[in-house]
């Protein structure tokens, strides 16, 4: 049996058992928490200069309008 087949069998088993799902979820969270953080600065900077200033201002305005305020009541 290949590794892929074993994983598929394990997924089928886990999908039928909520206790195993919870355990796997906790384990995956732990794995992800210990993974090194990957920076995307180079990827973001690779787009520098690809849109003109007017388009950049429009995008900035949209972001500020949509995400620059808090909706509802916060406690």
N, C-alpha and C positions, 0 to 999 in steps of 0.2 A: 504494500500500500504506500502510495506517495505521501509526502507531507501535505500536499494540497487536499488529497482525499481524506486524510486523517482530520485535518482542520474542518472540512465540510461535515464529516461525521460528528465531530465535537460540537459544531454549531447547531446541528440538528438536535443533539442531546440537550444542549443548553437551552434551546428555544422551547423545550417542553418542561423546563424546571425553573421556577421563579427564584428559588434559593440559589441555584447555580448562576443565574443571570445577575443577581445582586453581588455574589462573590466575584464574578468576572468583572463586573462594572467597577467595583472597588479596586481590584487588582490593576485594571487598565488605567484608572485615575492615578494610582501610585506610579505606574510606569511612566505616564505622561509627565507627572510632576518632576520626575528625576531626569527627564530628557534635557539635553542642552538646548538653550534658547537659540533659535536660528534668527539671525538678523536679516531683514529684507531691505536694508538701506541701499545696497547696490542696485537691487531691482527697481526700487522707487526712483533712485537718481538716474537710472537709465532712460527714464521718460522725461527728464528735464529738458525743457525747450521744445517739446513736441507739440505744444499748443500755444497759440498766441496769447498775449496779455489780456485781451478782451474776453476770450473764452475762459481763461484762468480766473478773472474777476467774477464772471458769471457763475462759475462752479463754486467759488468761495462764497458768494452771496447765497446760493441755494443751500449749501451746507449750513451756513450760519442761520438762515431762516428756518430750516427744518430741524436742526439739531442743537441750536443755540438757546433753546428755552426749555423750561421744565413744565410739562403739562400736568394738570391736576394738583392735588394737595399732597405734600410730602411731610412726613412726621419724623 
